[in-house]
Amino acid sequence: MGAGNGTPEKRINPWGQAVAAVALFAAIGGALWVSEGTSGNSGPPAASCSDEKPGKATGRVTGKQLCEALLRPDLAELLGTPAETAKTAFGNDGSVGLEGGKSTPMPTAEVEFDTYTVTLSATYDDLPVTSSYEVLGWDETQRTVLDRPAVLYSNRTMRINFRLDGGDAETGTGVPLRSLMVAQDTKDSGGSYDVTLWRADGMVPDDAVLLRVAEKVLPTVPGWAAGS
């Protein structure tokens, strides 16, 4: 398997690195996911939300629920590529392991098109979005989205090449991405939702596209209204 997978890479601090680890495993799972039911010359079926790692009922949103919110019928139109069809879609109930044995739940969903890949995640920590502005240390812009504090920031994907001979995988920087982190409640008491875009052609995603997707998708996430 000699393919490169694009996944968000956070580089500045342990908190960011832990978030990147969950996104990394989620993206690998999505790359390996194969839709069922392909036969004959009927062509591949439309992507549907598979659940990579079903979680226990916790009162929090699950990866599959995030996937179902993200995989909307008009998602390609929101991305500005209405003729495209989603190739893969999945949800993952992952968590971030931090120092001291603490684990932070971080369910993630990803939908891939020919042009764009879109991810949606929920992080259940005690870090307000307004504080993350200083913690992340990236090129960020604070703003308000859907009446909640938000941070718009840039990063790059991580490229992973798996060797067919069983040797160590090689990693490197990939394509640029744009992400929007939005507080889970209007008081910004901790926790966030992240919507991220990257393009297969390596171009920087348009912020207008990212915001359009986020403003349509986030209000449909189960539990969103409870944070108003």
Phi and psi restraints in degrees (value plus and minus 20) as a CYANA .aco file:
   2 GLY   PHI    -134.3   -94.3
   2 GLY   PSI      27.2    67.2
   3 ALA   PHI    -126.5   -86.5
   3 ALA   PSI     137.3   177.3
   4 GLY   PHI    -124.9   -84.9
   4 GLY   PSI     115.1   155.1
   5 ASN   PHI    -130.8   -90.8
   5 ASN   PSI     118.4   158.4
   6 GLY   PHI    -115.6   -75.6
   6 GLY   PSI     104.3   144.3
   7 THR   PHI    -163.1  -123.1
   7 THR   PSI     126.9   166.9
   8 PRO   PHI     -80.4   -40.4
   8 PRO   PSI     117.6   157.6
   9 GLU   PHI    -143.6  -103.6
   9 GLU   PSI      94.6   134.6
  10 LYS   PHI    -118.0   -78.0
  10 LYS   PSI     112.9   152.9
  11 ARG   PHI    -141.2  -101.2
  11 ARG   PSI     -28.6    11.4
  12 ILE   PHI    -109.7   -69.7
  12 ILE   PSI     -56.9   -16.9
  13 ASN   PHI    -168.4  -128.4
  13 ASN   PSI     145.5   185.5
  14 PRO   PHI     -77.5   -37.5
  14 PRO   PSI     -58.2   -18.2
  15 TRP   PHI     -81.6   -41.6
  15 TRP   PSI     -66.1   -26.1
  16 GLY   PHI     -85.5   -45.5
  16 GLY   PSI     -58.3   -18.3
  17 GLN   PHI     -84.6   -44.6
  17 GLN   PSI     -57.8   -17.8
  18 ALA   PHI     -85.8   -45.8
  18 ALA   PSI     -61.9   -21.9
  19 VAL   PHI     -80.9   -40.9
  19 VAL   PSI     -60.5   -20.5
  20 ALA   PHI     -83.2   -43.2
  20 ALA   PSI     -56.2   -16.2
  21 ALA   PHI     -80.8   -40.8
  21 ALA   PSI     -63.1   -23.1
  22 VAL   PHI     -86.2   -46.2
  22 VAL   PSI     -63.5   -23.5
  23 ALA   PHI     -82.3   -42.3
  23 ALA   PSI     -56.1   -16.1
  24 LEU   PHI     -82.4   -42.4
  24 LEU   PSI     -71.6   -31.6
  25 PHE   PHI     -82.9   -42.9
  25 PHE   PSI     -57.6   -17.6
  26 ALA   PHI     -82.4   -42.4
  26 ALA   PSI     -63.8   -23.8
  27 ALA   PHI     -88.0   -48.0
  27 ALA   PSI     -57.2   -17.2
  28 ILE   PHI     -82.4   -42.4
  28 ILE   PSI     -62.7   -22.7
  29 GLY   PHI     -80.5   -40.5
  29 GLY   PSI     -60.6   -20.6
  30 GLY   PHI     -86.1   -46.1
  30 GLY   PSI     -57.2   -17.2
  31 ALA   PHI     -87.7   -47.7
  31 ALA   PSI     -50.0   -10.0
  32 LEU   PHI    -108.7   -68.7
  32 LEU   PSI     -32.4     7.6
  33 TRP   PHI     -90.0   -50.0
  33 TRP   PSI     114.2   154.2
  34 VAL   PHI    -144.0  -104.0
  34 VAL   PSI     106.8   146.8
  35 SER   PHI     -89.1   -49.1
  35 SER   PSI     127.8   167.8
  36 GLU   PHI    -112.6   -72.6
  36 GLU   PSI     137.6   177.6
  37 GLY   PHI      79.1   119.1
  37 GLY   PSI     -14.7    25.3
  38 THR   PHI     -93.9   -53.9
  38 THR   PSI     109.2   149.2
  39 SER   PHI    -176.6  -136.6
  39 SER   PSI     129.6   169.6
  40 GLY   PHI      36.9    76.9
  40 GLY   PSI    -162.8  -122.8
  41 ASN   PHI    -128.0   -88.0
  41 ASN   PSI       1.8    41.8
  42 SER   PHI     -94.0   -54.0
  42 SER   PSI     -31.5     8.5
  43 GLY   PHI      64.9   104.9
  43 GLY   PSI     143.1   183.1
  44 PRO   PHI     -88.0   -48.0
  44 PRO   PSI     123.3   163.3
  45 PRO   PHI     -92.4   -52.4
  45 PRO   PSI     141.1   181.1
  46 ALA   PHI     -82.8   -42.8
  46 ALA   PSI     123.9   163.9
  47 ALA   PHI     -83.9   -43.9
  47 ALA   PSI     123.6   163.6
  48 SER   PHI    -153.4  -113.4
  48 SER   PSI     142.0   182.0
  49 CYS   PHI     -97.0   -57.0
  49 CYS   PSI      90.7   130.7
  50 SER   PHI    -112.4   -72.4
  50 SER   PSI     132.1   172.1
  51 ASP   PHI    -128.1   -88.1
  51 ASP   PSI      81.8   121.8
  52 GLU   PHI     -81.5   -41.5
  52 GLU   PSI     -62.2   -22.2
  53 LYS   PHI    -165.1  -125.1
  53 LYS   PSI      64.5   104.5
  54 PRO   PHI     -76.4   -36.4
  54 PRO   PSI     116.1   156.1
  55 GLY   PHI    -124.2   -84.2
  55 GLY   PSI     147.0   187.0
  56 LYS   PHI     -96.2   -56.2
  56 LYS   PSI     137.5   177.5
  57 ALA   PHI     -85.4   -45.4
  57 ALA   PSI      99.7   139.7
  58 THR   PHI    -148.1  -108.1
  58 THR   PSI     -24.8    15.2
  59 GLY   PHI      66.5   106.5
  59 GLY   PSI     -25.3    14.7
  60 ARG   PHI    -120.9   -80.9
  60 ARG   PSI     142.4   182.4
  61 VAL   PHI     -86.8   -46.8
  61 VAL   PSI     126.4   166.4
  62 THR   PHI    -121.4   -81.4
  62 THR   PSI     145.0   185.0
  63 GLY   PHI     -80.2   -40.2
  63 GLY   PSI     -59.4   -19.4
  64 LYS   PHI     -86.0   -46.0
  64 LYS   PSI     -58.2   -18.2
  65 GLN   PHI     -85.0   -45.0
  65 GLN   PSI     -58.7   -18.7
  66 LEU   PHI     -83.4   -43.4
  66 LEU   PSI     -61.6   -21.6
  67 CYS   PHI     -82.4   -42.4
  67 CYS   PSI     -63.1   -23.1
  68 GLU   PHI     -86.4   -46.4
  68 GLU   PSI     -52.0   -12.0
  69 ALA   PHI     -91.8   -51.8
  69 ALA   PSI     -57.1   -17.1
  70 LEU   PHI     -96.0   -56.0
  70 LEU   PSI     -58.9   -18.9
  71 LEU   PHI    -102.8   -62.8
  71 LEU   PSI      43.5    83.5
  72 ARG   PHI    -103.1   -63.1
  72 ARG   PSI     135.3   175.3
  73 PRO   PHI     -79.9   -39.9
  73 PRO   PSI     -48.1    -8.1
  74 ASP   PHI    -122.0   -82.0
  74 ASP   PSI      -3.6    36.4
  75 LEU   PHI     -82.2   -42.2
  75 LEU   PSI     -64.0   -24.0
  76 ALA   PHI     -80.5   -40.5
  76 ALA   PSI     -58.8   -18.8
  77 GLU   PHI     -85.9   -45.9
  77 GLU   PSI     -60.1   -20.1
  78 LEU   PHI     -82.9   -42.9
  78 LEU   PSI     -53.1   -13.1
  79 LEU   PHI     -97.5   -57.5
  79 LEU   PSI     -29.5    10.5
  80 GLY   PHI      63.3   103.3
  80 GLY   PSI      -4.3    35.7
  81 THR   PHI    -149.0  -109.0
  81 THR   PSI      43.5    83.5
  82 PRO   PHI     -81.4   -41.4
  82 PRO   PSI     -41.0    -1.0
  83 ALA   PHI    -103.0   -63.0
  83 ALA   PSI     -29.7    10.3
  84 GLU   PHI    -107.0   -67.0
  84 GLU   PSI     134.2   174.2
  85 THR   PHI    -140.3  -100.3
  85 THR   PSI     119.9   159.9
  86 ALA   PHI     -79.5   -39.5
  86 ALA   PSI     111.7   151.7
  87 LYS   PHI    -108.4   -68.4
  87 LYS   PSI     -62.0   -22.0
  88 THR   PHI    -160.4  -120.4
  88 THR   PSI     135.1   175.1
  89 ALA   PHI    -174.7  -134.7
  89 ALA   PSI     118.2   158.2
  90 PHE   PHI    -178.5  -138.5
  90 PHE   PSI     141.8   181.8
  91 GLY   PHI    -147.8  -107.8
  91 GLY   PSI     129.7   169.7
  92 ASN   PHI    -160.7  -120.7
  92 ASN   PSI     108.9   148.9
  93 ASP   PHI    -113.1   -73.1
  93 ASP   PSI      50.4    90.4
  94 GLY   PHI    -109.2   -69.2
  94 GLY   PSI     157.3   197.3
  95 SER   PHI    -168.3  -128.3
  95 SER   PSI     140.7   180.7
  96 VAL   PHI    -125.8   -85.8
  96 VAL   PSI     101.3   141.3
  97 GLY   PHI    -107.7   -67.7
  97 GLY   PSI     103.6   143.6
  98 LEU   PHI    -132.4   -92.4
  98 LEU   PSI     152.8   192.8
  99 GLU   PHI     -82.0   -42.0
  99 GLU   PSI     126.5   166.5
 100 GLY   PHI      66.0   106.0
 100 GLY   PSI     -14.5    25.5
 101 GLY   PHI      63.2   103.2
 101 GLY   PSI     -17.1    22.9
 102 LYS   PHI     -96.2   -56.2
 102 LYS   PSI     121.0   161.0
 103 SER   PHI    -143.0  -103.0
 103 SER   PSI     111.3   151.3
 104 THR   PHI    -129.1   -89.1
 104 THR   PSI      99.0   139.0
 105 PRO   PHI     -80.9   -40.9
 105 PRO   PSI     117.3   157.3
 106 MET   PHI    -168.3  -128.3
 106 MET   PSI      56.1    96.1
 107 PRO   PHI     -84.4   -44.4
 107 PRO   PSI     125.4   165.4
 108 THR   PHI    -158.8  -118.8
 108 THR   PSI     127.2   167.2
 109 ALA   PHI    -152.0  -112.0
 109 ALA   PSI     131.6   171.6
 110 GLU   PHI    -163.6  -123.6
 110 GLU   PSI     117.8   157.8
 111 VAL   PHI    -148.9  -108.9
 111 VAL   PSI     109.9   149.9
 112 GLU   PHI    -134.6   -94.6
 112 GLU   PSI     111.1   151.1
 113 PHE   PHI    -135.7   -95.7
 113 PHE   PSI     157.0   197.0
 114 ASP   PHI     -82.7   -42.7
 114 ASP   PSI     -60.6   -20.6
 115 THR   PHI    -110.6   -70.6
 115 THR   PSI     -71.6   -31.6
 116 TYR   PHI    -132.6   -92.6
 116 TYR   PSI     131.1   171.1
 117 THR   PHI    -137.1   -97.1
 117 THR   PSI     114.2   154.2
 118 VAL   PHI    -142.0  -102.0
 118 VAL   PSI     113.0   153.0
 119 THR   PHI    -142.4  -102.4
 119 THR   PSI     130.2   170.2
 120 LEU   PHI    -156.0  -116.0
 120 LEU   PSI     105.9   145.9
 121 SER   PHI    -155.4  -115.4
 121 SER   PSI     139.3   179.3
 122 ALA   PHI    -146.7  -106.7
 122 ALA   PSI     106.8   146.8
 123 THR   PHI    -132.0   -92.0
 123 THR   PSI     102.5   142.5
 124 TYR   PHI    -123.0   -83.0
 124 TYR   PSI      58.9    98.9
 125 ASP   PHI    -145.4  -105.4
 125 ASP   PSI    -192.9  -152.9
 126 ASP   PHI    -121.8   -81.8
 126 ASP   PSI      -6.6    33.4
 127 LEU   PHI    -113.0   -73.0
 127 LEU   PSI      95.0   135.0
 128 PRO   PHI     -85.6   -45.6
 128 PRO   PSI     129.9   169.9
 129 VAL   PHI     -81.7   -41.7
 129 VAL   PSI     -57.9   -17.9
 130 THR   PHI     -84.5   -44.5
 130 THR   PSI     -48.3    -8.3
 131 SER   PHI     -98.3   -58.3
 131 SER   PSI     -51.4   -11.4
 132 SER   PHI     -84.4   -44.4
 132 SER   PSI     -41.7    -1.7
 133 TYR   PHI     -76.5   -36.5
 133 TYR   PSI     -58.8   -18.8
 134 GLU   PHI    -106.4   -66.4
 134 GLU   PSI     -54.0   -14.0
 135 VAL   PHI     -89.0   -49.0
 135 VAL   PSI     -61.4   -21.4
 136 LEU   PHI     -84.3   -44.3
 136 LEU   PSI     -64.0   -24.0
 137 GLY   PHI      52.7    92.7
 137 GLY   PSI      -2.1    37.9
 138 TRP   PHI    -120.4   -80.4
 138 TRP   PSI    -190.8  -150.8
 139 ASP   PHI    -101.7   -61.7
 139 ASP   PSI      77.4   117.4
 140 GLU   PHI    -141.4  -101.4
 140 GLU   PSI     140.0   180.0
 141 THR   PHI    -153.5  -113.5
 141 THR   PSI     101.4   141.4
 142 GLN   PHI     -99.5   -59.5
 142 GLN   PSI     123.8   163.8
 143 ARG   PHI    -179.8  -139.8
 143 ARG   PSI     159.1   199.1
 144 THR   PHI    -135.6   -95.6
 144 THR   PSI     108.1   148.1
 145 VAL   PHI    -147.9  -107.9
 145 VAL   PSI     106.5   146.5
 146 LEU   PHI      33.5    73.5
 146 LEU   PSI      19.3    59.3
 147 ASP   PHI      46.1    86.1
 147 ASP   PSI       1.3    41.3
 148 ARG   PHI    -147.7  -107.7
 148 ARG   PSI     128.9   168.9
 149 PRO   PHI     -78.7   -38.7
 149 PRO   PSI     122.0   162.0
 150 ALA   PHI    -167.7  -127.7
 150 ALA   PSI     138.5   178.5
 151 VAL   PHI    -152.6  -112.6
 151 VAL   PSI     108.3   148.3
 152 LEU   PHI    -124.2   -84.2
 152 LEU   PSI     104.8   144.8
 153 TYR   PHI    -162.9  -122.9
 153 TYR   PSI     143.5   183.5
 154 SER   PHI    -131.4   -91.4
 154 SER   PSI     134.0   174.0
 155 ASN   PHI    -182.0  -142.0
 155 ASN   PSI    -188.1  -148.1
 156 ARG   PHI    -152.8  -112.8
 156 ARG   PSI     134.4   174.4
 157 THR   PHI     -96.0   -56.0
 157 THR   PSI     146.3   186.3
 158 MET   PHI    -124.4   -84.4
 158 MET   PSI     111.4   151.4
 159 ARG   PHI    -116.2   -76.2
 159 ARG   PSI     108.9   148.9
 160 ILE   PHI    -142.7  -102.7
 160 ILE   PSI     103.8   143.8
 161 ASN   PHI    -131.3   -91.3
 161 ASN   PSI      99.2   139.2
 162 PHE   PHI    -112.8   -72.8
 162 PHE   PSI     113.6   153.6
 163 ARG   PHI    -110.7   -70.7
 163 ARG   PSI     115.2   155.2
 164 LEU   PHI     -89.4   -49.4
 164 LEU   PSI     -43.8    -3.8
 165 ASP   PHI    -105.0   -65.0
 165 ASP   PSI     -14.6    25.4
 166 GLY   PHI      65.8   105.8
 166 GLY   PSI     -16.4    23.6
 167 GLY   PHI     -90.7   -50.7
 167 GLY   PSI     153.8   193.8
 168 ASP   PHI     -83.1   -43.1
 168 ASP   PSI     120.7   160.7
 169 ALA   PHI     -87.1   -47.1
 169 ALA   PSI     127.9   167.9
 170 GLU   PHI    -126.3   -86.3
 170 GLU   PSI     118.8   158.8
 171 THR   PHI    -142.6  -102.6
 171 THR   PSI     138.9   178.9
 172 GLY   PHI    -191.5  -151.5
 172 GLY   PSI     155.9   195.9
 173 THR   PHI     -96.7   -56.7
 173 THR   PSI     126.0   166.0
 174 GLY   PHI    -134.6   -94.6
 174 GLY   PSI    -153.2  -113.2
 175 VAL   PHI    -109.1   -69.1
 175 VAL   PSI     137.6   177.6
 176 PRO   PHI     -90.8   -50.8
 176 PRO   PSI     129.1   169.1
 177 LEU   PHI    -151.5  -111.5
 177 LEU   PSI     140.1   180.1
 178 ARG   PHI    -145.7  -105.7
 178 ARG   PSI     117.1   157.1
 179 SER   PHI    -150.8  -110.8
 179 SER   PSI     129.5   169.5
 180 LEU   PHI    -144.2  -104.2
 180 LEU   PSI     100.7   140.7
 181 MET   PHI    -124.4   -84.4
 181 MET   PSI     103.9   143.9
 182 VAL   PHI    -142.8  -102.8
 182 VAL   PSI     115.2   155.2
 183 ALA   PHI     -81.1   -41.1
 183 ALA   PSI     126.3   166.3
 184 GLN   PHI     -94.9   -54.9
 184 GLN   PSI     -36.8     3.2
 185 ASP   PHI    -163.3  -123.3
 185 ASP   PSI     143.1   183.1
 186 THR   PHI     -86.6   -46.6
 186 THR   PSI     -44.1    -4.1
 187 LYS   PHI    -103.4   -63.4
 187 LYS   PSI     -26.8    13.2
 188 ASP   PHI      34.2    74.2
 188 ASP   PSI      32.3    72.3
 189 SER   PHI    -107.0   -67.0
 189 SER   PSI     -18.2    21.8
 190 GLY   PHI     110.6   150.6
 190 GLY   PSI     124.5   164.5
 191 GLY   PHI      70.4   110.4
 191 GLY   PSI     134.6   174.6
 192 SER   PHI    -173.8  -133.8
 192 SER   PSI     144.1   184.1
 193 TYR   PHI    -133.1   -93.1
 193 TYR   PSI     118.8   158.8
 194 ASP   PHI    -141.8  -101.8
 194 ASP   PSI     109.9   149.9
 195 VAL   PHI    -134.6   -94.6
 195 VAL   PSI     108.1   148.1
 196 THR   PHI    -150.7  -110.7
 196 THR   PSI     120.5   160.5
 197 LEU   PHI    -144.9  -104.9
 197 LEU   PSI     120.9   160.9
 198 TRP   PHI    -163.0  -123.0
 198 TRP   PSI     137.0   177.0
 199 ARG   PHI    -130.3   -90.3
 199 ARG   PSI     122.5   162.5
 200 ALA   PHI     -86.6   -46.6
 200 ALA   PSI     -46.0    -6.0
 201 ASP   PHI    -106.3   -66.3
 201 ASP   PSI     -19.4    20.6
 202 GLY   PHI      64.3   104.3
 202 GLY   PSI     -20.6    19.4
 203 MET   PHI     -94.9   -54.9
 203 MET   PSI     133.6   173.6
 204 VAL   PHI     -92.4   -52.4
 204 VAL   PSI     107.3   147.3
 205 PRO   PHI     -81.5   -41.5
 205 PRO   PSI     127.2   167.2
 206 ASP   PHI     -97.0   -57.0
 206 ASP   PSI     109.3   149.3
 207 ASP   PHI     -80.5   -40.5
 207 ASP   PSI     -54.3   -14.3
 208 ALA   PHI     -82.6   -42.6
 208 ALA   PSI     -56.8   -16.8
 209 VAL   PHI     -87.5   -47.5
 209 VAL   PSI     -65.8   -25.8
 210 LEU   PHI     -78.8   -38.8
 210 LEU   PSI     -67.1   -27.1
 211 LEU   PHI     -86.6   -46.6
 211 LEU   PSI     -57.9   -17.9
 212 ARG   PHI     -83.0   -43.0
 212 ARG   PSI     -62.9   -22.9
 213 VAL   PHI     -84.3   -44.3
 213 VAL   PSI     -68.0   -28.0
 214 ALA   PHI     -81.1   -41.1
 214 ALA   PSI     -62.6   -22.6
 215 GLU   PHI     -89.6   -49.6
 215 GLU   PSI     -43.3    -3.3
 216 LYS   PHI    -109.0   -69.0
 216 LYS   PSI     -58.9   -18.9
 217 VAL   PHI    -100.3   -60.3
 217 VAL   PSI     -67.3   -27.3
 218 LEU   PHI     -77.0   -37.0
 218 LEU   PSI     -62.8   -22.8
 219 PRO   PHI     -83.2   -43.2
 219 PRO   PSI     -34.2     5.8
 220 THR   PHI    -113.8   -73.8
 220 THR   PSI     -22.9    17.1
 221 VAL   PHI     -92.0   -52.0
 221 VAL   PSI     109.6   149.6
 222 PRO   PHI     -74.4   -34.4
 222 PRO   PSI     111.2   151.2
 223 GLY   PHI      72.7   112.7
 223 GLY   PSI     -28.0    12.0
 224 TRP   PHI     -78.9   -38.9
 224 TRP   PSI     -66.3   -26.3
 225 ALA   PHI     -82.2   -42.2
 225 ALA   PSI     -48.1    -8.1
 226 ALA   PHI     -86.0   -46.0
 226 ALA   PSI     -41.5    -1.5
 227 GLY   PHI    -111.2   -71.2
 227 GLY   PSI     -18.4    21.6
